[in-house]
Amino acid sequence: MDVAVITGSAGLIGSEAVRLFADKGLRVVGIDNDMRGVFFGADASTAWNRCQLQANVRGYTHVDADIRDADAMETVFRRYAGSIATVLHAAAQPSHDWAARDPITDFTVNANGTLVLLEMVRRYAPTAPFLFMSTNKVYGDTPNRLPLVEHATRWECDPSHSYGIHGIDETMSIDTTMHSLFGVSKASADLMVQEYGRYFGIPTACFRGGCLTGPAHSGAPLHGFLSWLVKCAVTGQHYTVFGYKGKQVRDNIHAHDLVAALWHFFQEPRVGEVYNIGGGRHSHCSMLEAIEICERLTGRPLNWSYSEDNRAGDHIWWVSDVRKFQNHYPGWTYRYDLGGLLGEIHAALQDRVGEDQPVASK
């Protein structure tokens, strides 16, 4: 049976991919050592999701190992050599705030860990598509130089600009910009994934995600914008908006829709590709608009405050132009719009949070 190796398998994208690839008939080997709990604390642990995968996904094999450990990775790849049909790399240190606290760990996880996996693929599965979850942070704060127009609840790109209608495409430069240390570690990995594709002829793709979210997201203050926001709305915990008057815009894509895109690439792989992938114009909102939706979902005001200090390198406005991927894979479409996405996160968090603590009363 063909094997899909999925790193970060208990996380948001990894767990969604485990379920989809298993449903499609592949045997899934998941690699995840719950570093999210180390990064963001016990509340952000993905142990609950790993337990669900082990209990509910037939044929799922879990490997508790660090992607930086070349010996441990070689053990996995040598064991399944000849059967590996794809490698989906979703493990990462995902926060630019956390990266500044410990740049060495951030870089070794994101850059070195990716290099270890690429080398394992080159040695043991050189024809297997390597699908890498990159980030729009590889562009640094270059999007903030766009002609932005302030509206009542959001910033927008001037529609006369080439990005103003469909969003930002893959031609945006990643040079001469402030990335955040996280953005640099992910850009390093992104370039290495492209290079292994182009230099060694391995089918690879970098998916430069916008805000990736869904009900399996273990949101935390330092990562997981919508998931953490909805969790605060459900529990009554405090939420802080950082800078830009709360009008910063993010596009948001449900993990299901993203993983469906990965599946399309896996079926018809290409070499050394790069795709901006997110909610695009289909699913995007500002912080203020997201807060309003959350308040409608819960029927009460959100406990939030505003800090004038924006995060270094943060985007004022980001909307992905996904037309390149849609042109390559016209069978891919969105299932979730913003309302459906937030409603599903809200319902899941009510159930999950309720297991540990009472939901805040109206």
C-alpha positions in Angstrom: 0.0 0.0 0.0 1.2 3.5 -0.8 2.4 5.5 2.1 2.0 9.2 2.8 4.5 10.6 5.3 3.0 13.7 7.0 4.9 15.8 9.4 3.1 17.9 12.0 0.4 15.3 11.7 -1.4 16.3 14.9 -1.5 19.9 13.9 -4.1 21.8 12.0 -3.0 21.1 8.4 -1.3 17.8 9.2 -4.3 16.2 10.9 -6.7 17.3 8.1 -4.2 15.8 5.6 -4.0 12.6 7.6 -7.8 12.1 7.4 -8.1 13.0 3.7 -5.1 10.9 2.5 -6.3 8.0 4.6 -9.8 8.3 3.2 -8.2 8.2 -0.3 -6.7 4.8 0.4 -3.1 5.7 1.5 -1.5 4.4 4.6 -0.4 7.4 6.7 2.7 7.7 8.8 2.5 10.8 10.9 5.5 12.5 12.5 4.7 14.8 15.4 6.4 15.4 18.8 3.9 18.0 20.0 6.4 20.9 19.9 3.4 23.2 19.7 2.8 22.6 23.4 6.5 23.5 24.0 6.2 26.7 22.0 2.9 27.9 23.3 2.0 26.0 26.5 -0.2 23.2 27.5 -3.4 24.9 26.1 -1.9 24.7 22.7 -0.9 21.1 22.8 -2.0 18.9 20.0 -2.1 15.7 22.1 -5.9 15.7 22.0 -5.8 15.6 18.2 -3.1 12.9 18.0 -5.3 10.7 20.2 -8.3 11.3 17.9 -6.2 10.3 14.9 -4.9 7.1 16.5 -8.4 6.2 17.6 -10.3 7.0 14.4 -8.0 6.9 11.4 -7.6 3.3 10.2 -4.0 2.3 9.5 -2.5 5.5 11.0 1.0 5.1 12.4 2.3 7.8 14.7 6.0 8.5 15.1 6.9 10.7 18.1 10.1 12.2 16.7 11.8 15.5 16.0 12.2 16.4 12.3 15.7 17.8 13.1 16.9 14.4 14.2 18.4 13.0 11.0 18.9 9.5 12.5 15.2 9.3 13.5 14.1 10.5 10.1 16.3 8.1 8.3 14.8 5.2 10.3 11.3 6.2 9.1 12.3 6.8 5.5 14.4 3.6 5.3 11.6 1.6 6.7 9.1 2.7 4.1 11.4 3.2 1.2 9.8 1.9 -2.0 6.3 2.6 -0.6 6.4 6.4 0.0 4.1 8.0 -2.4 4.3 11.6 -1.0 5.7 13.6 1.8 3.6 16.5 3.2 5.7 18.7 5.5 3.5 20.7 7.8 5.7 20.7 11.0 7.0 24.1 12.0 7.6 26.7 14.6 4.8 29.0 13.3 5.0 32.3 15.2 7.1 35.4 14.4 6.8 36.6 18.0 8.1 33.3 19.4 11.0 33.2 16.9 12.4 36.4 18.3 12.6 34.8 21.7 14.6 31.8 20.5 16.0 32.3 17.0 18.1 29.2 17.0 15.3 26.8 17.8 13.1 28.6 15.3 15.7 28.3 12.5 16.7 24.8 13.2 13.1 23.6 13.3 11.9 25.5 10.2 15.0 25.5 8.0 17.3 22.6 9.2 14.3 20.3 9.8 13.1 20.9 6.2 16.5 20.2 4.8 16.7 16.9 6.7 13.4 15.8 5.2 14.4 16.9 1.7 17.5 14.9 2.0 15.6 11.8 3.1 13.3 12.2 0.1 16.3 12.5 -2.2 17.8 9.3 -0.8 14.7 7.1 -0.3 11.8 8.5 -2.3 13.1 10.8 -5.1 9.9 10.5 -7.2 7.5 11.3 -4.3 6.0 14.8 -4.4 7.2 16.9 -1.5 4.4 19.3 -0.4 5.7 22.1 1.8 3.6 24.4 3.9 5.3 27.7 3.5 3.9 31.1 4.5 3.1 34.5 3.1 5.7 35.8 5.6 8.4 35.0 3.1 7.4 38.3 1.5 8.2 40.2 4.6 6.5 43.6 5.0 6.7 44.3 1.3 2.9 44.2 1.1 2.8 47.3 3.4 4.4 49.3 0.6 1.3 48.8 -1.6 -1.1 51.8 -2.1 -3.4 51.1 0.8 -6.7 53.0 1.3 -8.3 53.2 4.8 -12.0 52.4 5.1 -14.3 52.4 8.1 -13.5 48.9 9.2 -10.5 47.8 7.0 -7.5 48.7 4.9 -7.8 47.9 1.2 -5.3 47.9 -1.7 -6.1 50.6 -4.3 -8.1 48.9 -7.0 -6.0 50.7 -9.7 -3.0 48.6 -8.6 -2.4 45.2 -10.2 -3.0 43.4 -6.8 -6.0 45.5 -5.9 -8.6 43.2 -7.6 -7.4 39.6 -7.2 -4.8 40.0 -4.4 -1.1 39.4 -4.2 0.5 36.9 -6.6 3.8 35.0 -6.6 5.7 37.7 -8.5 6.0 39.8 -5.4 9.7 40.1 -4.3 10.9 38.5 -1.1 14.1 40.7 -1.1 15.0 44.0 0.8 12.2 43.7 3.3 11.7 43.0 7.0 10.5 39.4 7.3 10.7 38.7 11.0 13.0 36.0 12.1 10.2 33.5 11.5 9.8 34.7 8.0 13.5 34.3 7.3 13.6 30.7 8.6 10.5 29.8 6.5 11.9 31.6 3.4 15.2 29.6 3.8 13.1 26.4 3.8 11.0 27.6 1.0 14.0 28.3 -1.2 15.6 24.9 -0.3 12.3 23.1 -1.3 12.4 24.9 -4.7 16.1 24.1 -5.1 15.6 20.4 -4.4 12.9 20.4 -7.0 14.8 22.3 -9.7 18.3 21.0 -9.0 17.5 17.3 -8.4 14.2 17.1 -10.4 12.1 16.2 -7.4 8.4 17.2 -7.7 8.1 19.9 -5.0 5.7 22.7 -4.2 5.8 25.5 -1.7 2.3 26.6 -0.6 2.6 30.1 0.8 -0.4 30.2 3.1 -2.4 33.1 4.3 -4.3 32.5 7.6 -4.8 28.7 7.8 -7.5 27.7 10.2 -10.3 25.3 11.1 -11.8 23.4 14.0 -8.7 21.3 14.6 -6.6 24.5 15.2 -5.1 24.7 18.8 -5.1 28.5 18.7 -2.8 30.5 21.1 -2.1 34.2 21.7 1.1 34.0 19.6 -0.4 32.0 16.7 -3.7 31.1 15.3 -5.5 34.4 14.6 -9.1 33.2 14.1 -8.9 30.1 16.3 -7.6 32.1 19.2 -10.1 34.9 18.6 -13.1 32.5 18.6 -11.7 30.8 21.7 -11.6 34.1 23.5 -15.2 34.8 22.3 -16.3 31.4 23.7 -14.4 31.4 27.0 -14.4 35.1 27.8 -10.6 35.3 27.8 -9.0 38.5 26.8 -7.9 39.2 23.2 -5.4 41.9 22.2 -5.4 43.6 18.8 -1.9 44.8 17.8 -1.7 48.0 15.7 -3.1 49.3 12.4 -6.3 50.4 14.2 -7.6 46.8 14.1 -8.2 47.3 10.3 -5.5 44.9 9.1 -6.9 42.4 6.6 -6.2 38.7 6.4 -7.5 36.1 4.0 -8.6 32.9 5.7 -8.7 29.4 4.3 -10.2 26.3 5.9 -7.8 23.4 6.4 -10.1 21.2 4.4 -9.8 23.5 1.4 -6.0 23.8 1.7 -5.6 20.0 2.0 -7.8 19.5 -1.0 -5.4 21.7 -2.9 -2.5 19.5 -1.7 -4.3 16.4 -2.9 -4.8 17.9 -6.4 -1.0 18.6 -6.6 -0.2 15.1 -5.4 -2.2 13.6 -8.2 -0.6 15.8 -10.9 2.8 16.9 -9.4 5.0 19.6 -10.9 8.7 20.5 -10.2 9.8 23.4 -8.1 6.4 25.2 -8.0 5.4 28.1 -5.7 1.7 28.9 -4.9 0.1 31.7 -2.9 -2.8 29.9 -1.2 -5.4 31.4 1.1 -8.9 32.6 1.3 -8.3 35.2 -1.4 -11.2 37.4 -2.3 -13.5 34.5 -1.4 -12.8 34.6 2.3 -11.1 37.6 4.0 -11.8 40.1 6.7 -10.2 42.7 9.0 -9.7 42.2 12.7 -12.6 44.5 13.5 -14.8 42.6 11.1 -13.8 39.3 12.6 -14.6 40.6 16.1 -18.0 41.6 15.0 -18.7 38.2 13.5 -17.6 36.5 16.7 -19.8 38.7 18.8 -22.8 37.7 16.6 -21.9 34.0 17.0 -21.7 34.2 20.8 -24.4 36.9 21.3 -22.2 39.0 23.6 -19.3 41.5 23.4 -15.8 40.2 23.1 -13.3 40.9 25.9 -10.7 42.7 23.9 -8.3 45.7 23.9 -6.2 47.6 21.5 -2.4 48.0 21.5 -0.9 50.7 19.3 2.3 48.6 18.8 2.0 46.5 15.7 4.1 43.3 15.4 7.3 43.9 13.6 7.1 42.8 9.9 3.3 42.2 10.2 1.1 42.8 7.2 -1.4 45.6 7.1 -3.3 44.0 4.2 -2.9 40.5 2.7 -5.2 38.8 0.2 -3.8 35.9 -1.8 -4.2 35.7 -5.5 -4.8 32.0 -6.0 -5.4 32.1 -9.7 -2.0 30.4 -10.6 -3.0 27.3 -8.6 -6.6 27.4 -10.0 -5.1 27.6 -13.5 -2.9 24.6 -12.9 -5.7 22.7 -11.1 -9.1 23.9 -12.3 -10.8 21.1 -10.4 -10.0 22.7 -7.1 -12.7 24.9 -5.5 -13.5 26.3 -2.1 -16.0 24.6 0.1 -16.0 27.1 3.0 -16.6 30.8 3.0 -15.8 33.1 6.0 -19.1 32.6 7.7 -19.1 28.8 7.3 -15.5 28.6 8.5 -16.0 30.7 11.6 -19.3 28.9 12.4 -17.5 25.6 12.3 -14.6 26.8 14.6 -17.2 28.2 17.0 -19.1 24.9 17.2 -16.0 22.8 17.7 -14.5 25.1 20.4 -17.8 25.1 22.3 -17.6 21.3 22.4 -13.8 21.1 23.1 -13.5 23.9 25.6 -16.6 22.6 27.4 -14.7 19.5 28.3 -12.2 21.4 30.4 -14.0 24.6 31.6 -17.4 26.2 31.4 -18.3 28.3 28.5 -18.6 32.0 29.4 -22.3 32.8 30.0 -24.1 35.4 28.0 
